[in-house]
Amino acid sequence: MLSAGVGGGETAIRAGKLRRVMRLRFPQGSGNEFAGRVEAVGAGVELSPGDAVWGLMPHGTFGAIAEKVVVPRDRLAPLPAGLDPVAAGSLPVSGTTAITALEEKAALRPGERLLVRGATGGVGSAAVQLGRHLGAHVTAMASARNLDWVRALGADVAVDYRTTGPGDLDPFDVIVDLVGTDLPAYRRRLTRGGRMVALAIAPDAVVSSLAATVLGRALPRPILSFSNNPSARTLARLGELAGPGVIGPVLDRAFALEEVAEAHRLLEAGGVRGKYVVDVRATS
């Protein structure tokens, strides 16, 4: 193993805030995405020991932050040439989530107006990059200190979420929500035929967040949601986009394996730009 991403949502899972949604038995491993080199393969697998790969743990499981992992073949893809192997461990989950949201669920088209709410996290930063590549006009919501940063990622417009509410915004064709609160108010900012993809459950308002998502599925301008479980095709698509830098890993900081607890403490404090990653080979 070379590196593994530190999932932003795992702090709420670890704290038990999502126990009504995810019925996990503890102790659990941590991490869902990784980059590394193949050590051994099963019968009929075309990969070879030493091949550089990246991928995800099986859906609903954790444990990527480790020296070694064992996963099915369809959870792996060749690591794109030229991609830094440490930073690469932060992208498989975020990148495939953004692809599923914008290309597969919302079918974002060139010229449409896209709002990314929660644009500074792993999925948000990937969605900004992909939205720009797909030809959308991208508005990113972030904190004041990150407005120039999200513009540099590709946002056409950046607004401060602390001073801008849904009523202050123009209509959008597609909204990607990574916050989980006030979903009905943001849904009302959709154009006729607009689509909202809700990808977060507010940890301190689980019931209302879930209710808004479930009830919104049947509305004319639906609230779409999914639990990211990318196909091999989606993971291959990420490789096509990451190789030339269309979607790049956005690495805030790398930690050694024994510093995972500190990474979680800093995640809970907020302010992360992109993702934290664990460099499995590093020492603190």
C-alpha positions, 0 to 999 in steps of 0.5 A: 500500500502506498496511500489511502484517503481519510474520508470526511464522513467517517468522523460522524460514523465513528462518533455514532451519529449515523448509527440509524443509517449505517448499522456497523459493528465496531471496531471497524477499520478506517478509510475506503480508497487507496493507491498501491502496488499489487502484491499477489493476485488470484486465479484469472486476474490479469494484473501482475505483482508490482503493478501500480493500481488504485481503487476502493474497498467493497461497498459499505466496508472500510479498512483502506488505511492499512499496510495491505488490503484485499479487494475484488478485481472490479474495485481496482484500476491501473494508476494513471501514469504521472499521478503522484501515488500519495495524492492519488489515494485521495481521489477514487471515492471523491472522483467516482462520486462526482462522476456518478453525480454529474454524468450518470445521475444528473446528466449535466449538459454543456451550458447548464448552470451548476451549483456545488454546495460544499465545494471545498471538500473532496467530492466538492472539489472534484465536482467543480473540476468536472463541471467545468470540464463538462461545459457547465457554468459552475457556482461554488459555495465555500467559506470566504477564505476559500473563494479564490481557491475554488475559482482556481479549481474552475468555478466561474462564480464563488459565493460565501455560504455564510452570507449567501442563502438560497434566496439570494441565488439565481436558478440552477439546472443542477445542484450538487449538495454536500452539506445536507441541510435546507434541502427544500429551500435549495431545491426551490432554486432549480429551473424547470427540469432541474435536478438536485443530487443530495450526497450528504446527511447532516450528522446533527439532523439525520431524520430531517435530512433523510426525510427531505431526501426521500420525500424529494424523490417523487417531486417534479424536480427530484432530489436524487441520491445514492450511496457511492458504489462505482462500477468498474466502468466508472472507475475506468472513467476516473482514470481517463479524466485523472490522467490528463488532469481534468480531475486532479487529487486535491491534497490538503495534507499527508499523515503517517499511518500512526497519525490517523487519530490526529487526522480525524481530530483535524477533520472534525475541526473543519477547514479542510481543502480537498482531502487528507491522505495517509502516506502508508510508507511515511513515519511521524 
